Amino acid sequence: MDFIQIKNRVQVKKTKCKNPHIIIKQTGDIFINVPYFYCREDSLKLLDKYKDWVEKNLAKINKARLEIENFSFMHSNEILIFGEWKNMDSSINITSLKAKLLDYLLIKVPILATLMNLSYNKISVKMSKTRLGSCSYQNNLNFSFLLIFASKSLIDYVIIHELSHILHKNHSKDFWNFVEKFCPNYKEKRKELHENIRFYLVLLDKL
């Protein structure tokens, strides 16, 4: 797609903002939020000014879309369970996988909590698509169903992360130091989860 076609797809929205800014959605849609006194020509000049940035980000989005399509094609009849590929069959559904994940959490969370000398309240599995885990102020631990697709080592990192919030209700330096004490390679695991979550969402849609 050439830049003229890109410009023709742009949606300009006039807002109370003081300065114009460009927003590129994961769908590839481009929005330009501008002050009320801007005309469309002014908005498109802004797009020209940041042409390289726009094209670079659109290329990244297109690359990610192709990776998702290839992933779906390569594993059309398979599902990940604890990081291992399994053939899909009628016994594999959200209910059965949710129970499997909860069973693992009910075993592993107490082990890690004891190791970390921490006490928690309840353990729950939620259908969250944006957060893989959370710890409430009542020390209830919530884990995303998406974790059923992750390897157990990655799940263990999320458990350690959320248990650490019992002691530190933030992401301060002290929090990360505490996480690192029990998961020395947490940065690599965090990065891997961040990169994999888009594929986990594809797998969820298959169930």
Buried (B, 14 or more C-beta within 10 A) or exposed (E): EEEEEBBEEBEBEBEEEEEBEBEBEEEBEBBBBBEEEBEEEBBBEBBEEBEEEBBEBBEEBEEEEEEBEEBBEEBEEBBBBBBEEEEBEEEBEEEBBBEBBBEBBEEBBEEBBEEBEBEBEEBEBBEBEEEBBBBBEEBBBBBBBBBBBBBBEBBBBBBBBBBBBBEBEEEEEEBBEBBBEBBEEBEEBBEBBEEBBEBBBBBBEEB
